[in-house]
Structure formats: C-alpha cells, structure tokens
C-alpha cells in the first residue's frame, strides 16, 4: 500500500503551522492562484489568508507580524509581485526579522 503524496504546498503549510504561523499575508495573483496554493491556504485548518491591497503592504504586514510573533509569511506572484514586496523584505532582512517569502511562478515544463 503506497502512502499519499504530499505536495510542496502541503509541506510548507504544515511546517509553517508548526512554527506558530496562523496568518499568511499576500495578494492573489495569476501564478499563486493557478497552482492552487491560495486554495490550500484557505482550506488548511489553523492558518488563515491575510489579504492585502498590494505586495508592499503585504510585506510590511508580514514584517509586523514577525516582530510580534517571531516569524511572518508572505505570498506573492513572481515578477511584479515579488519586486513590489522587495522594500519590505529588504527591511526585514536588514533588521534580522524572520519573514518567509513564498513566490508563485510558472512551472519549469
């Protein structure tokens, strides 16, 4: 009997939950929606989606959350999404604030 396969998204959510994450911030986009990661977040027990107006706001929200809780998480789409979040992520990095930035992208195939 084979064991069920775990996706990268499933693993990320389980690991983040084990670190105490209960909100993931971000902005819905083409590549994080197409591959169902945001749906996985919505369906995952104990973690909620923190929707933001833009990626910069999401990066600052994740930074503030991390300052209060020890670690924060942000989800954006590649290209314009990750570049829009870069100032908030750079600030977190410069001040050694733990923020995980998950970027949805095209498949390699």
C-alpha positions as semicolon CSV with decimal commas, in nm:
position;residue;x (nm);y (nm);z (nm)
1;X;0,000;0,000;0,000
2;X;0,151;0,333;-0,101
3;X;0,135;0,642;0,115
4;X;-0,046;0,951;-0,012
5;X;0,175;1,204;-0,187
6;X;0,248;1,530;-0,012
7;X;0,281;1,839;-0,229
8;X;0,530;2,118;-0,162
9;X;0,236;2,340;-0,070
10;X;0,107;2,088;0,184
11;X;0,452;2,056;0,337
12;X;0,500;2,434;0,357
13;X;0,168;2,484;0,532
14;X;0,231;2,205;0,782
15;X;0,581;2,334;0,859
16;X;0,467;2,694;0,892
17;X;0,187;2,590;1,125
18;X;0,439;2,400;1,339
19;X;0,636;2,728;1,367
20;X;0,328;2,907;1,501
21;X;0,204;3,081;1,186
22;X;-0,172;3,138;1,183
23;X;-0,195;3,411;0,915
24;X;-0,027;3,423;0,574
25;X;-0,025;3,766;0,411
26;X;-0,028;3,838;0,040
27;X;-0,204;3,935;-0,277
28;X;-0,381;3,686;-0,505
29;X;-0,215;3,662;-0,844
30;X;-0,204;3,454;-1,157
31;X;0,067;3,211;-1,061
32;X;-0,019;3,155;-0,697
33;X;-0,386;3,104;-0,785
34;X;-0,338;2,886;-1,091
35;X;-0,147;2,627;-0,896
36;X;-0,397;2,625;-0,612
37;X;-0,167;2,732;-0,328
38;X;-0,408;3,000;-0,211
39;X;-0,689;2,746;-0,213
40;X;-0,471;2,521;0,002
41;X;-0,422;2,809;0,247
42;X;-0,797;2,873;0,262
43;X;-0,867;2,505;0,326
44;X;-0,583;2,449;0,575
45;X;-0,701;2,419;0,934
46;X;-0,544;2,677;1,164
47;X;-0,398;2,915;0,904
48;X;-0,597;3,198;0,751
49;X;-0,534;3,414;0,448
50;X;-0,449;3,778;0,524
51;X;-0,548;3,952;0,200
52;X;-0,371;4,282;0,128
53;X;-0,423;4,563;-0,126
54;X;-0,074;4,534;-0,271
55;X;0,250;4,342;-0,223
56;X;0,432;4,622;-0,041
57;X;0,156;4,637;0,221
58;X;0,167;4,257;0,249
59;X;0,543;4,260;0,308
60;X;0,505;4,520;0,584
61;X;0,218;4,322;0,738
62;X;0,434;4,007;0,741
63;X;0,720;4,209;0,892
64;X;0,498;4,348;1,170
65;X;0,354;4,003;1,237
66;X;0,707;3,859;1,258
67;X;0,815;4,129;1,503
68;X;0,526;4,030;1,730
69;X;0,532;3,652;1,678
70;X;0,890;3,566;1,575
71;X;0,822;3,475;1,212
72;X;0,592;3,601;0,935
73;X;0,491;3,474;0,591
74;X;0,413;3,650;0,265
75;X;0,286;3,506;-0,066
76;X;0,320;3,693;-0,395
77;X;0,337;3,612;-0,763
78;X;0,667;3,629;-0,949
79;X;0,794;3,935;-1,132
80;X;0,590;4,240;-1,046
81;X;0,459;4,086;-0,722
82;X;0,793;3,998;-0,572
83;X;0,951;4,323;-0,693
84;X;0,670;4,522;-0,531
85;X;0,741;4,350;-0,199
86;X;1,117;4,396;-0,212
87;X;1,141;4,706;0,011
88;X;0,952;4,541;0,295
89;X;1,152;4,219;0,259
90;X;1,480;4,413;0,245
91;X;1,384;4,595;0,565
92;X;1,309;4,266;0,738
93;X;1,640;4,122;0,621
94;X;1,838;4,430;0,730
95;X;1,688;4,412;1,078
96;X;1,710;4,032;1,100
97;X;1,333;3,985;1,118
98;X;1,232;3,635;1,006
99;X;0,997;3,663;0,708
100;X;0,936;3,376;0,466
101;X;0,851;3,500;0,116
102;X;0,676;3,238;-0,097
103;X;0,666;3,329;-0,466
104;X;0,436;3,156;-0,715
105;X;0,586;3,108;-1,060
106;X;0,545;2,926;-1,389
107;X;0,619;2,552;-1,400
108;X;0,958;2,457;-1,545
109;X;0,790;2,236;-1,805
